[in-house]
Amino acid sequence: MNISTPSSSDFEIQKILTGLSDLSFPDQTILVTGGSGFLGSWMCEVLLNTGANVICLDNYASGRPENTEHLKNHPKFTRIVHDISKPYDPGRKVDLVCHLASRASPLEFEHYPIQILKSNTLGTMNALGIARKYEARFLFTSTSETYGEAAIFPTPETYRGNVNTLGIRGCYDEAKRAGEAFCMAYFRQHGLDVRIARIFNTYGPRMRSDGHYGRVIPRFIDQAVHNAPITIFGEGKQTRSFCYVTDQITGLLRLAGLPDLAGEVVNIGNPVEWTILDLAHMIIELTGSKSELSYQPMPPDDPTRRVPDITKAREKLGWEPKVELKDGLMKMLELK
Ligand code: UDP
């Protein structure tokens, strides 16, 4: 990466590195599952910039080779096509395993529920097995979805969740909950240094908007720039809290890199809550779009509110998000 003539995304990388300046990963070997996905590719790029060796594992189910194409000739980068729900051995010492591999878009839950269950249960077990064999630290990217239709806002890590096992979202929510249980089992039974991040809605460049992949922000942006109807599910009164990718990766790597956090679970998200309708209006305004709103049926089990309590992240990680929604959306439009 040539820092002297930075491309736009180099500035995003620098932002993350600034938030990690008290941590050090040089010469560590770090395995990132889902390394060519939206979050995984940013994580790989940042880790390479810290001087780490990075092994990126991806089966390109929802990740895309182009996300890591610009890294593929980096001397410390190894890219392997593999589905982590099947056993894998890197064959060399690994210091940290970051398990990010999973489809995450609710639009995919209907089409790929078995894959989603496998990558978060069998995949987590296989990734934990690698960490155990090489005595590595382990980061699991869990989700705010473990809280389901929550009853406490902002939601703290101590809230145990209200999830419909049998519903359309069950494949994701319950798989992530099982993934967390796997982590805690390896922590208790084998003394593995596991850390669990509960990620709240995150957005930024490299997110997919095509086909079944579209999360709300890339979808609305895509619709707005094409002056196509903006598809509001329900009345758009449901809320989400949107974390820009540079903030999210900083939080995740602080959780992975700081000492004395074995067995901890931490919410990583932005604590500012927005209705989906307000989000749509903001995107229409920022893009100067002529799009109209098109109200569609509300998908089943779509959580009514979602907002994280990030007290623990502030205290244990010395972290909080810095990028406001409007600024993050403008960056996304610029770098898309
Ligand atoms: N949403 C919407 N229109 C869309 C896509 C999503 O109104 O075209 C809403 C969806 O109902 C949910 C929120 O936006 O309440 C966030 O959806 P997303 O798919 O990003 O993920 P979720 O937070 O539900 O996991």
Boltz pocket constraint, residues with backbone or C-beta under 6 A from the ligand:
constraints:
  - pocket:
      binder: B
      contacts: [[A, 104], [A, 105], [A, 106], [A, 107], [A, 201], [A, 214], [A, 215], [A, 216], [A, 217], [A, 219], [A, 231], [A, 232], [A, 233], [A, 234], [A, 236], [A, 238], [A, 239], [A, 240], [A, 276], [A, 299], [A, 302], [A, 303]]
      max_distance: 6.0
